[in-house]
């Protein structure tokens, strides 16, 4: 579990900014693959936002249980950026083209998946 008491308002923006950049880099990497494997496309996409999801869950929880004007300001700063990031995934044609290329290569899907 995170050390909830150690998380302060000034940690929110840098942490979420870094996690957004990391997740976007994964998405961009998947989209750029010409011949992606299941692990580097489908599984990578599934895992791309895990850290961001956890961090935002912690931030939203803390905002709800011990908010301060500074914490609320930090949440207000990152929420639109997080929404914009998630909204950019469905229309990302290059990303979905890469996922489709993976699906068309049956050998790239682990036997345990079926």
C-alpha positions as CSV (number, residue, x, y, z in Angstrom):
1,X,0.0,0.0,0.0
2,X,1.1,3.6,-0.6
3,X,2.3,5.6,2.4
4,X,-0.8,7.8,2.3
5,X,0.5,10.1,5.0
6,X,3.6,10.9,3.0
7,X,1.7,12.0,-0.1
8,X,1.4,15.8,-0.2
9,X,-0.2,18.2,-2.6
10,X,3.1,19.1,-4.1
11,X,3.7,15.5,-5.1
12,X,0.5,15.2,-7.2
13,X,1.4,17.2,-10.3
14,X,4.9,15.9,-10.9
15,X,3.9,12.3,-10.2
16,X,0.9,12.3,-12.5
17,X,2.8,14.3,-15.2
18,X,5.5,11.6,-15.2
19,X,3.0,8.7,-15.3
20,X,1.1,10.4,-18.1
21,X,4.4,10.7,-20.1
22,X,5.2,7.0,-19.3
23,X,1.8,5.8,-20.5
24,X,1.9,7.9,-23.6
25,X,5.4,6.6,-24.5
26,X,4.0,3.0,-24.2
27,X,1.0,3.9,-26.4
28,X,3.3,5.6,-29.0
29,X,5.7,2.6,-29.0
30,X,2.8,0.2,-29.7
31,X,1.5,2.4,-32.4
32,X,4.9,2.6,-34.1
33,X,5.4,-1.2,-34.3
34,X,5.3,-2.6,-37.8
35,X,5.0,-6.3,-36.7
36,X,4.0,-6.3,-33.1
37,X,4.0,-9.4,-30.9
38,X,1.1,-10.1,-28.5
39,X,3.3,-9.2,-25.5
40,X,4.5,-5.9,-27.0
41,X,1.1,-4.7,-28.2
42,X,-1.9,-6.2,-26.5
43,X,-0.3,-7.0,-23.1
44,X,1.6,-3.7,-23.2
45,X,-1.6,-1.8,-24.0
46,X,-3.3,-3.6,-21.1
47,X,-0.5,-2.6,-18.7
48,X,0.1,0.9,-20.1
49,X,-2.1,2.7,-17.7
50,X,-1.8,0.6,-14.6
51,X,0.5,2.9,-12.6
52,X,-1.5,5.9,-13.7
53,X,-4.7,4.3,-12.6
54,X,-3.4,3.4,-9.2
55,X,-1.9,6.8,-8.7
56,X,-5.1,8.6,-9.7
57,X,-7.1,6.3,-7.4
58,X,-4.8,7.2,-4.5
59,X,-5.0,10.9,-5.3
60,X,-8.8,10.9,-5.6
61,X,-9.1,9.0,-2.3
62,X,-6.9,11.4,-0.5
63,X,-8.7,14.4,-2.1
64,X,-11.9,12.9,-0.7
65,X,-10.7,12.1,2.8
66,X,-8.2,14.8,3.7
67,X,-8.5,17.6,1.2
68,X,-6.9,21.0,1.5
69,X,-7.1,23.9,-0.9
70,X,-3.6,23.0,-2.2
71,X,-4.5,19.3,-2.7
72,X,-7.7,20.3,-4.5
73,X,-5.8,22.7,-6.7
74,X,-3.3,19.9,-7.6
75,X,-6.2,17.5,-8.4
76,X,-7.9,20.2,-10.5
77,X,-4.6,20.7,-12.5
78,X,-4.1,17.0,-13.4
79,X,-7.7,15.8,-13.9
80,X,-8.2,17.5,-17.3
81,X,-4.8,16.2,-18.5
82,X,-5.7,12.6,-17.4
83,X,-9.1,12.8,-19.1
84,X,-7.5,14.2,-22.3
85,X,-5.0,11.3,-22.2
86,X,-7.7,8.6,-21.8
87,X,-9.8,10.3,-24.4
88,X,-7.0,10.2,-26.9
89,X,-6.7,6.4,-26.8
90,X,-9.9,5.3,-28.7
91,X,-9.4,7.5,-31.7
92,X,-5.7,6.6,-32.0
93,X,-5.9,4.8,-35.4
94,X,-2.2,3.9,-35.4
95,X,-2.6,2.2,-32.1
96,X,-5.6,0.1,-33.2
97,X,-3.9,-0.7,-36.5
98,X,-1.0,-2.2,-34.5
99,X,-3.3,-4.2,-32.3
100,X,-5.1,-5.5,-35.4
101,X,-1.8,-6.5,-36.9
102,X,-1.1,-8.5,-33.8
103,X,-4.5,-10.2,-34.0
104,X,-3.9,-11.2,-37.6
105,X,-0.8,-13.1,-36.6
106,X,-2.1,-16.1,-34.7
107,X,1.4,-17.2,-33.8
108,X,1.9,-14.0,-31.8
109,X,-1.0,-14.9,-29.4
110,X,0.1,-17.4,-26.6
111,X,-1.6,-20.7,-26.7
112,X,-2.7,-20.2,-23.1
113,X,-4.8,-17.3,-24.4
114,X,-7.1,-19.6,-26.3
